Amino acid sequence: EARSRMRAKLLGVLLVGHTKLLGALLVGRASGLAGRAAGLRMSTSTRDRMLVDREAKTISYEHDPAASAAPTSSVIVLHGLGDTAMGWSDVASIWAGAMRTTRFVLPTAPMRPVTLNGGQYMPAWYDIKTLDGKTDRESCEWIGESKETIDKLVQAEAALVGGAGNVILAGFSQGGALALYVGLQREAEPLAGIVSMSGYLPARGRWQVAEGSRRVPVGFFHGTADEVVKSDWAEQALLALQAQDVASSSIKLYTGMGHSAVQEEIADVAAFIRHALGPAAGGAGASL
């Protein structure tokens, strides 16, 4: 009997811990994303290849340069809290199959203790303390370090594809927030575009959009049923950017979509990328 009571008590502790972890993990992981991506009406060419740089902790997809022209553009995709580059590898391979001269580069965030998760270590671009209406006002510890990391990655990709004007920053959840934070503070060499999926504007009131980045197209893509990062946060971010003269900013809402991604959104993001890159996106490959 004593052993049974002990097991019941331990189970209760584990359930409480699991509940606390769930909110943090949902911030970054698009539920069922790989499965949804696999169901898209297209297949990538056998000539597409995945390159893994273990030292830099990045994955990249590009069409085999032996079979086509060298890359003319690059899209850097930032995962969300608790995820890794592999979490978006399936989607990146699909996009790469549709844009033959565009590289898709996926870095992985360092392991850091996250306050929201009781100090547990997980891949994180910066710290998150709460998941409430004030999340976008937090100081976001380590966001400066992550900005430096992504700025260097942008510089490296720009050198490969003919300048930062042929590079797009995209991200999901915390990654989408970081994409905005990094991309909109570039005074020189603005990007071709920024994509924020299920994201928000981080550290609001602590930084300003650089004048040189006010013409960069910014696309928000968000589900109306997102209970982790509310769609209101994306709409508020859009208004905040428009107030700073970021004229080419827009939002697409998906009715009933939670903190995840659906086929329609993945196709819409691909269309946004193609439009922002223009001819640099390369010839069309497989259709989405």
C-alpha positions in Angstrom: 0.0 0.0 0.0 2.8 2.4 0.9 4.5 1.6 -2.4 1.3 2.3 -4.3 0.9 5.7 -2.6 4.5 6.5 -3.5 3.9 5.6 -7.2 0.8 7.7 -7.3 2.6 10.6 -5.8 5.5 10.3 -8.3 3.0 10.1 -11.2 1.4 13.3 -10.0 4.8 15.0 -10.0 5.5 13.8 -13.5 2.2 15.0 -14.8 2.7 18.4 -13.4 6.2 18.6 -14.9 4.8 17.4 -18.3 2.1 20.1 -18.2 4.8 22.8 -17.6 6.9 21.5 -20.4 4.1 21.3 -22.9 3.6 25.0 -23.3 7.3 25.6 -23.9 7.6 22.9 -26.4 4.5 24.0 -28.3 6.1 27.4 -28.8 8.6 25.9 -31.3 7.2 22.7 -32.7 4.7 22.8 -35.5 2.4 19.9 -34.6 2.6 17.2 -37.2 4.6 19.4 -39.6 6.6 16.7 -41.1 3.5 14.6 -41.8 1.7 17.5 -43.3 4.7 18.4 -45.5 4.9 14.8 -46.7 1.3 15.1 -48.0 2.0 18.0 -50.3 1.2 17.5 -53.9 4.7 17.5 -55.2 8.0 15.6 -54.9 11.5 16.9 -54.9 14.0 15.8 -57.6 16.5 13.1 -56.9 19.1 15.7 -57.8 18.3 17.9 -54.8 20.8 17.3 -52.0 21.0 17.9 -48.3 24.3 19.1 -46.9 25.0 18.8 -43.2 27.6 21.0 -41.4 28.0 19.5 -38.0 30.4 22.1 -36.8 28.1 25.0 -37.7 25.0 23.0 -36.8 23.3 23.8 -40.1 21.4 21.8 -42.7 21.2 23.2 -46.3 19.2 22.1 -49.3 20.1 23.0 -52.9 19.7 21.6 -56.3 22.8 19.6 -57.4 25.1 22.3 -58.9 26.4 19.7 -61.3 22.9 19.5 -62.9 22.0 23.2 -62.9 23.3 26.7 -62.4 24.9 27.8 -59.2 22.6 29.2 -56.4 21.4 32.7 -57.1 19.4 33.2 -53.8 19.2 31.9 -50.3 16.5 31.5 -47.7 17.5 31.0 -44.0 14.9 29.2 -42.0 14.9 29.5 -38.2 13.1 26.9 -36.1 11.2 27.6 -32.9 11.8 27.0 -29.3 12.7 23.4 -28.4 13.1 22.3 -32.0 16.1 21.9 -34.3 16.9 22.4 -38.0 15.5 18.9 -38.6 12.1 20.0 -37.6 11.8 22.1 -40.8 14.0 19.9 -43.1 11.0 18.3 -44.9 9.4 21.6 -45.7 12.8 23.1 -46.8 13.3 20.2 -49.2 9.9 20.8 -50.7 10.6 24.5 -51.2 14.0 23.7 -52.7 12.4 21.3 -55.2 10.2 24.2 -56.3 12.9 26.8 -56.6 15.9 25.3 -58.5 18.6 28.0 -57.8 17.6 28.9 -54.3 19.5 27.5 -51.3 17.6 26.8 -48.1 19.8 27.0 -45.0 18.6 25.8 -41.5 20.7 26.5 -38.4 20.1 25.0 -35.0 19.9 27.2 -31.9 22.3 26.5 -28.9 21.1 24.6 -25.9 20.0 27.2 -23.2 18.0 27.2 -20.0 14.5 28.5 -20.6 12.6 30.2 -17.8 9.3 29.2 -19.2 10.4 25.6 -18.9 11.5 25.8 -15.3 15.2 26.4 -16.4 15.3 23.2 -18.5 17.9 23.2 -21.3 16.6 23.1 -24.9 17.5 24.7 -28.3 16.6 28.3 -27.9 17.4 31.5 -29.7 16.7 33.5 -26.5 15.0 33.1 -23.2 11.2 33.3 -22.8 9.7 33.9 -19.3 6.0 33.8 -19.9 3.4 33.0 -22.5 1.0 35.9 -22.0 0.2 39.2 -23.6 3.5 40.7 -22.3 5.8 38.1 -24.0 6.7 40.5 -26.8 7.8 43.1 -24.2 10.4 40.8 -22.5 14.1 41.6 -22.6 14.8 38.3 -24.4 18.2 37.4 -22.9 20.6 36.0 -25.5 18.7 37.6 -28.4 21.7 39.8 -29.1 24.0 36.8 -29.4 21.6 35.1 -31.7 21.4 38.2 -33.8 25.2 38.2 -34.2 25.1 34.5 -35.2 22.4 35.0 -37.9 24.0 38.2 -39.2 27.2 36.2 -39.8 25.1 33.5 -41.6 23.4 36.1 -43.7 26.8 37.6 -44.6 28.1 34.1 -45.6 25.1 33.4 -47.8 25.2 36.9 -49.3 28.7 36.2 -50.5 27.5 33.0 -52.2 24.4 34.4 -54.0 25.4 37.9 -55.0 24.5 40.1 -52.0 22.0 40.3 -49.1 19.4 41.5 -51.6 19.1 37.9 -52.7 18.7 36.5 -49.1 15.4 36.0 -47.2 15.1 35.4 -43.4 12.2 33.1 -42.5 11.2 31.5 -39.2 8.5 29.7 -37.2 7.4 30.9 -33.7 10.5 32.1 -31.8 12.4 31.7 -35.1 9.9 34.0 -36.8 10.3 36.5 -34.1 14.1 36.4 -34.4 13.8 36.8 -38.2 12.0 40.1 -37.7 14.5 41.2 -35.0 17.5 40.5 -37.2 16.2 41.4 -40.6 14.7 44.7 -39.7 17.7 46.1 -38.0 20.0 45.9 -41.1 20.9 49.5 -42.0 23.2 48.5 -44.9 22.5 45.8 -47.4 18.8 45.1 -46.6 17.4 41.7 -47.2 15.1 40.6 -50.0 12.3 39.8 -47.5 11.3 38.4 -44.1 8.8 35.7 -43.3 7.3 35.2 -39.8 5.2 32.1 -39.4 3.2 32.0 -36.1 5.6 34.6 -34.8 5.6 38.0 -33.1 7.7 41.1 -32.6 10.2 40.4 -29.8 11.6 43.0 -27.3 9.2 45.6 -28.5 10.1 49.1 -27.5 13.8 48.2 -27.1 14.8 48.6 -30.8 13.7 50.4 -34.0 13.5 49.4 -37.6 16.5 50.6 -39.5 15.8 53.1 -42.1 17.6 51.0 -44.7 15.2 48.1 -44.0 11.9 49.9 -44.2 11.3 48.8 -47.8 11.9 45.1 -47.1 8.8 43.0 -47.7 7.6 41.4 -44.5 5.0 38.6 -44.5 3.2 37.3 -41.4 1.4 33.9 -41.7 -0.6 32.9 -38.7 -3.5 30.6 -37.5 -6.6 32.1 -36.0 -6.8 29.2 -33.5 -3.2 29.5 -32.2 -3.4 29.3 -28.4 0.4 29.5 -27.9 1.3 32.6 -29.9 -2.0 34.4 -30.4 -2.8 35.7 -33.9 -3.5 39.1 -32.2 0.3 39.3 -31.5 1.0 39.1 -35.2 -1.6 41.7 -36.0 -0.1 44.0 -33.4 3.3 43.4 -34.8 2.1 44.3 -38.3 0.6 47.6 -37.0 3.8 48.4 -35.1 5.9 47.9 -38.3 3.5 50.0 -40.4 3.8 52.7 -37.7 7.6 52.7 -38.5 7.0 53.0 -42.2 7.5 49.4 -43.1 5.1 49.8 -46.0 5.5 46.4 -47.7 4.2 44.4 -44.7 1.2 42.0 -44.8 -0.5 39.2 -42.9 -2.3 36.1 -44.0 -4.6 34.4 -41.4 -5.6 30.7 -41.6 -9.0 30.0 -40.1 -8.9 27.2 -37.6 -5.1 26.6 -37.8 -3.3 26.3 -34.4 0.4 26.6 -33.6 1.3 24.6 -36.7 1.5 24.8 -40.5 -0.8 23.6 -43.2 -0.4 22.9 -46.9 -2.0 26.2 -47.9 0.4 28.2 -45.7 3.5 26.4 -47.0 2.4 27.1 -50.6 1.7 30.7 -49.7 5.1 31.2 -48.1 6.7 29.7 -51.2 4.8 32.3 -53.3 5.9 35.1 -51.0 9.5 33.9 -51.4 9.3 33.7 -55.2 7.8 37.2 -55.4 10.3 38.8 -53.0 13.3 37.2 -54.8 12.1 37.8 -58.3 14.3 36.3 -61.0 16.9 35.3 -58.3 14.4 32.6 -57.1 15.4 30.7 -60.2 13.4 28.7 -62.7 10.4 26.8 -61.4 10.9 23.3 -60.4 8.1 21.0 -59.1 4.8 22.8 -58.5 3.4 23.1 -55.0 
